[in-house]
């Protein structure tokens, strides 16, 4: 079996596991993802997809600091999840109809080095865009981890239009909201 991290994800880069159970796969995938997190995350939700059965599994991880080490518990999330919204957004991204044009084609144009946001402003493409749909879990709080990196990644947090009617993008310089 192959499991992949579906939410959040880095387009073009797949975190996967070939463990025999979804819980073991979620543990392995969380270990890979959390290895890139700068500090502990008190609570975080993520989704793993079983690629052979085309089935989604949702998880809740809670971390805490104990003696300068991060301890965590990971459990399958049994709350109501808006899988249809997630499927639609992932399909739109794969079709290239997402809100962002990551300009990742093989063209040698200098425009490939830039991202274009809904406001048509041009930003330097640092090579890492993390896409996350936290509202599908129906939880009231949103905690975003800070990732360790030598550059400032953009974090795309997509909310259904019923939430804010805008897209929120954050990087090391702060959060920006685009209508």
C-alpha positions in Angstrom: 0.0 0.0 0.0 1.1 3.6 -0.6 -0.2 6.5 1.5 0.5 10.1 0.7 0.1 13.3 2.6 -2.8 15.1 0.9 -3.5 18.0 3.3 -1.3 19.9 3.8 1.0 19.3 0.8 3.7 20.9 -1.2 2.7 20.8 -4.9 5.2 18.7 -6.8 6.7 17.1 -3.7 5.0 14.1 -2.2 5.4 12.9 1.4 4.6 9.2 1.3 4.7 5.9 3.2 4.5 2.3 2.2 3.6 1.1 5.7 1.0 -1.7 5.9 -1.5 0.2 8.0 -2.8 3.8 7.8 -1.9 4.5 11.4 1.7 3.4 10.8 1.8 5.4 7.6 0.4 8.5 9.4 3.1 8.2 12.1 5.9 7.9 9.4 4.5 10.8 7.4 4.1 13.0 10.5 7.7 12.2 11.4 8.9 13.3 8.0 6.7 16.5 8.0 7.5 17.4 11.6 11.2 17.1 11.0 10.9 20.3 9.1 8.9 22.2 11.8 10.9 24.7 13.8 9.0 24.4 17.1 6.3 22.1 18.5 2.7 22.5 17.3 0.2 22.2 20.1 -2.5 20.9 17.8 -2.5 20.1 14.0 -4.8 18.3 11.6 -3.7 16.5 8.5 -5.1 14.1 5.9 -3.5 11.0 4.4 -4.7 9.3 1.2 -4.6 5.6 0.6 -3.7 5.6 -3.1 -4.7 2.0 -3.7 -8.2 2.4 -2.3 -8.6 6.2 -3.1 -9.7 6.6 0.5 -8.9 9.6 2.9 -7.9 9.3 6.5 -7.8 12.3 8.8 -5.5 12.7 11.8 -5.1 15.0 14.8 -1.7 15.4 16.3 -1.0 17.1 19.7 2.5 18.0 20.6 4.0 19.3 23.9 7.5 20.1 25.2 9.0 17.8 27.8 12.6 18.3 28.9 13.4 20.1 25.7 12.0 17.3 23.6 8.8 17.3 21.6 6.4 14.6 22.6 3.3 13.9 20.5 0.1 11.9 20.3 -1.4 11.1 17.0 -5.0 9.9 16.6 -7.4 9.3 13.8 -9.7 12.3 13.6 -13.4 11.1 13.7 -15.0 14.6 13.5 -17.0 15.8 10.5 -14.7 16.6 7.6 -15.6 18.4 4.4 -14.0 16.0 2.0 -15.9 17.3 -1.0 -14.3 20.8 -0.6 -10.8 19.3 -0.3 -11.4 17.1 -3.4 -12.6 20.1 -5.4 -9.6 22.2 -4.4 -7.1 19.4 -5.1 -8.7 18.8 -8.5 -8.6 22.5 -9.3 -4.9 22.6 -8.4 -4.1 19.5 -10.5 -6.0 21.0 -13.5 -4.0 24.3 -13.1 -7.2 26.2 -12.1 -6.1 26.9 -8.6 -5.9 30.4 -7.2 -2.1 30.5 -7.7 0.0 30.1 -10.9 3.2 28.6 -9.6 4.8 29.0 -13.0 6.6 25.7 -12.7 6.6 24.8 -16.3 9.8 23.9 -18.1 9.9 27.2 -19.9 13.2 29.1 -19.5 11.3 32.4 -19.2 12.4 34.7 -16.4 8.7 34.7 -15.3 9.2 31.2 -14.1 10.9 32.7 -11.1 7.8 34.4 -9.9 4.4 33.7 -8.4 1.3 35.6 -9.4 -1.4 36.1 -6.8 -5.0 36.9 -7.3 -4.2 40.6 -7.2 -1.7 40.1 -10.1 1.2 41.2 -7.9 4.4 39.6 -8.7 6.5 37.9 -6.0 9.7 36.0 -6.2 9.1 32.2 -6.3 11.4 30.7 -3.6 10.5 27.2 -4.7 8.3 26.1 -1.8 4.6 26.7 -1.5 2.8 24.7 1.2 -1.0 24.4 0.6 -3.2 23.7 3.5 -7.0 23.5 3.9 -7.6 23.6 7.7 -11.3 24.6 7.6 -12.3 21.1 6.2 -11.9 19.8 9.8 -14.5 22.1 11.2 -12.4 23.2 14.2 -12.5 26.7 15.7 -8.8 27.3 16.0 -6.0 27.3 13.4 -2.4 26.7 14.5 0.2 26.9 11.7 3.6 25.5 12.3 6.8 27.4 11.4 9.0 25.4 9.1 12.7 25.3 9.2 14.2 26.5 6.0 16.9 28.6 4.6 14.3 30.8 2.9 10.8 32.1 3.7 8.2 29.8 2.3 4.7 31.0 1.4 2.0 29.2 3.3 -1.3 29.2 1.4 -4.3 28.8 3.7 -7.5 28.4 1.8 -10.8 29.2 3.3 -14.1 28.5 1.7 -15.7 31.8 0.6 -18.2 31.4 3.4 -15.5 32.1 5.9 -13.8 35.3 4.7 -14.2 35.5 0.9 -10.5 35.9 0.6 -7.2 34.0 0.4 -4.7 34.3 3.3 -1.0 34.0 2.5 1.7 34.2 5.1 5.5 34.1 5.0 8.2 35.2 7.4 7.2 38.9 6.9 3.7 38.3 8.0 0.2 37.5 6.9 -1.4 39.0 3.8 -5.1 38.8 2.9 -6.2 39.0 -0.8 -9.9 39.4 -1.7 
